[in-house]
Amino acid sequence: MAVNYEKMIKDLVTPLVVKPEDLVVKKLSDDGQMISMQVYVNQEDLGRVIGKGGRIANAIRTIAYASASREHKKITINIESF
């Protein structure tokens, strides 16, 4: 069963941000073994998504890693603001 990583990450990040209309999640590459995702949020929401000491970002990555590992894949998630 293929996982829609864009939707999964968007569903995890949306409740954290004040401006969900500015949230953009893109799949940059998928070569079969490695998936690269990019998350763009409003500058005001960047701290909420990363969290103190990166705890929230690490939790999001852990969930994505667990989901990808079930398909024998690896995933990277970069979080940036615009």
N, C-alpha and C positions, 0 to 999 in steps of 0.2 A: 504494500500500500504506500503510494507516494505521498509525501507530506508537502503541503504548500507552506514553505518556510516564510514567504513574504507575509501571508495572512497570519501565521502563528506569531511572528515577531510584532506585527502591527497590533494584534489583539493583546499582547503583553504590554506594549508601550503606551497604547492609547489612554488607559486609565491614569497614567502617571503625568500626562502633559496637560497644561492649561489651554493650549491652542492646538487641538487635534487636527484642525484643518491644515496646519503646516507640516504635519508628519508625513514623511515620504520614506518608504522602505523599498529598496531596489536590490535585485539579484544581479551582481556584477558578472559573475562567472560560475559555471558549473561544468567541470570537466569529467564528471562521473565519480571521482573520488573526493574532490575538494569543492566546497561551495563557499563563495565569497558574497557576503551581504553588506549593504551600506544603509545606515539609518540616518536620516536628516531630520532634525527637530529645530524649532525656533530657538534662538539664542537664550531666551528667558527660561526655556524648559530643559536646557542642557544639564543643569545641575540636578534636576529632579530625576532625569533618566539615568545619569551616571551614579548618583547617590554619594553619600559620605564615604570617602575612601574607595569608591568604585564598587561598593557592595551590590547596588541594584543592577548595574551593568554586568557584573560577574554572575549574578543570579539568572539574568536573561540568557547569558551565554551558556551557563550550565544546563538550562532547560533545552536550549537549541542543540548543544553537544549531545545530550542524552537522546534526543529525537533523531539526530543524524547518525549516531552510532548504531541505532537499530537497523539502519540501512547500509551499514558498513561504510559510512562517509564521514568526512570531517567538515566542520563549518567554522568560518571566521566572521565576526560581526564587528564592523567599525561604526562608531557613533560620532556624528559631527553636527554642528549647527550651521545655519546659513543666515 
